Amino acid sequence: MFDQCVLRGRRFAPARFCAPLAGYTHSAFRRLLADWGGTGAVWTEMLAARQLLREDFAASPWLRRRPTESCVIYQLMVRGGDMLERILDRLGEHGADGVDLNLACDAVSIRACEAGSALFEDLPALRGVLEAARRFWPGLLTAKIRLGSRRPDWQARFRERLRALEEAGVDALVLHPRFFEDKFKRRAQHELIPWAASLTRLPLIANGDLANAAQASALAGHLAPACGLMIGRMTIAQPWLFAAWDRPLAVDLPAVWHRLYQYVLEDFPPAVALRRIQMFSKYFAANFAFGHAFYVALSTAPNLGELRARAADFFARSPAILAHPIVAGL
Ligand SMILES: Cc1cc2nc3c(=O)[nH]c(=O)nc-3n(C[C@H](O)[C@H](O)[C@H](O)COP(=O)(O)O)c2cc1C
């Protein structure tokens, strides 16, 4: 299931993708994911579009990519007035495999910029951004969306926006089937994917609360109209998730944590590195029966040396590993 798909003439095999997660899908994590293989493409975390004009693509942990990373889609937080021509030119010069527009983020700070969910809601502004993005970006262009705002006419509004995305020439959509207001409450409504797919000729990538191959198979009735699937939080917890999708894989968990630690240190200054490793450890902790103790110990570590010592101490006690980690609510 989801062994491959073709988007804008490019074949993605497998059609299993790592979702954009702010603070998580940075260069160090993408490097770790690439070591394992099995990921069709990775979305960067949301990048403020205008910031790209100032960043150093070779050094920035948000932008840099290594030759081992097969396909990186750069996700943009776009706001009206952004100089998309220059921004997208820069991405092209640096070999971006695709550009994704974030129309899903409902954070107050993002809405205040008229971006994310606010842009999705504002149809004229949305049309303007889509038209410019398509005009200046010749490659793969996707958009990440939710169902919209929970209101009586949400279905008509959703349909209208799918039409705008289609008319503008977007190549594919990532659908996280929750309402903006849901944040991460309730569950993703996978049963709405066939309905959404029936509204558009655009390929849909299904996202939200997906965890592994067995669960995706169990949801096949709902997921079948999608061309691919995208997983976020569980990929952070288990960077080997896609490599182990259809075959058993022996994983040395302490070695994975130490490798991430090392990679983050190579890409981030120490103060930021500490925070990034602590954030990763929150999801990684889900693999252990007493993962909460692991996370609490690490999240209160005052520096990198102490962080590493506390992790080594936890691993030395041969902690019990969970067969089915849960990331819901994290
Ligand atoms: C900590 C965190 C950061 C996120 N950052 C982004 C982001 O930068 N851009 C985006 O489109 N979605 C972002 N999301 C949403 C995820 O991409 C994804 O849609 C959501 O987590 C549901 O998928 P999952 O259940 O597989 O995690 C974020 C989610 C989390 C939990």
The ligand as an SDF file (V2000), in Angstrom:
LIG
                    3D

 31 33  0  0  0  0  0  0  0  0999 V2000
    5.0660   19.8120   17.3420 C   0  0  0  0  0  0  0  0  0  0  0  0
    4.3490   19.9000   16.0180 C   0  0  0  0  0  0  0  0  0  0  0  0
    4.7960   20.7900   15.0610 C   0  0  0  0  0  0  0  0  0  0  0  0
    4.1270   20.8900   13.8330 C   0  0  0  0  0  0  0  0  0  0  0  0
    4.5940   21.7500   12.9010 N   0  0  0  0  0  0  0  0  0  0  0  0
    3.9830   21.8190   11.6860 C   0  0  0  0  0  0  0  0  0  0  0  0
    4.5030   22.6480   10.6640 C   0  0  0  0  0  0  0  0  0  0  0  0
    5.5340   23.3180   10.8170 O   0  0  0  0  0  0  0  0  0  0  0  0
    3.8160   22.6860    9.4790 N   0  0  0  0  0  0  0  0  0  0  0  0
    2.6790   21.9350    9.2690 C   0  0  0  0  0  0  0  0  0  0  0  0
    2.0860   21.9970    8.1980 O   0  0  0  0  0  0  0  0  0  0  0  0
    2.2030   21.1220   10.2210 N   0  0  0  0  0  0  0  0  0  0  0  0
    2.8420   21.0310   11.4020 C   0  0  0  0  0  0  0  0  0  0  0  0
    2.3710   20.1710   12.3390 N   0  0  0  0  0  0  0  0  0  0  0  0
    1.2770   19.2430   11.9960 C   0  0  0  0  0  0  0  0  0  0  0  0
    1.8640   17.9420   11.4210 C   0  0  0  0  0  0  0  0  0  0  0  0
    2.5130   18.1750   10.1880 O   0  0  0  0  0  0  0  0  0  0  0  0
    0.7660   16.8970   11.1760 C   0  0  0  0  0  0  0  0  0  0  0  0
   -0.1900   17.4360   10.2940 O   0  0  0  0  0  0  0  0  0  0  0  0
    0.0770   16.4950   12.4600 C   0  0  0  0  0  0  0  0  0  0  0  0
    1.0210   16.2550   13.4800 O   0  0  0  0  0  0  0  0  0  0  0  0
   -0.7750   15.2430   12.2550 C   0  0  0  0  0  0  0  0  0  0  0  0
    0.0100   14.1760   11.8000 O   0  0  0  0  0  0  0  0  0  0  0  0
    0.5600   13.0370   12.8200 P   0  0  0  0  0  0  0  0  0  0  0  0
   -0.6420   12.5390   13.5820 O   0  0  0  0  0  0  0  0  0  0  0  0
    1.1490   11.9940   11.9230 O   0  0  0  0  0  0  0  0  0  0  0  0
    1.5550   13.6730   13.7210 O   0  0  0  0  0  0  0  0  0  0  0  0
    3.0040   20.0720   13.5740 C   0  0  0  0  0  0  0  0  0  0  0  0
    2.5590   19.1900   14.5520 C   0  0  0  0  0  0  0  0  0  0  0  0
    3.2230   19.0880   15.7500 C   0  0  0  0  0  0  0  0  0  0  0  0
    2.7270   18.0900   16.7740 C   0  0  0  0  0  0  0  0  0  0  0  0
  1  2  1  0
  2  3  1  0
  2 30  2  0
  3  4  2  0
  4  5  1  0
  4 28  1  0
  5  6  2  0
  6  7  1  0
  6 13  1  0
  7  8  2  0
  7  9  1  0
  9 10  1  0
 10 11  2  0
 10 12  1  0
 12 13  2  0
 13 14  1  0
 14 15  1  0
 14 28  1  0
 15 16  1  0
 16 17  1  0
 16 18  1  0
 18 19  1  0
 18 20  1  0
 20 21  1  0
 20 22  1  0
 22 23  1  0
 23 24  1  0
 24 25  2  0
 24 26  1  0
 24 27  1  0
 28 29  2  0
 29 30  1  0
 30 31  1  0
M  END
$$$$
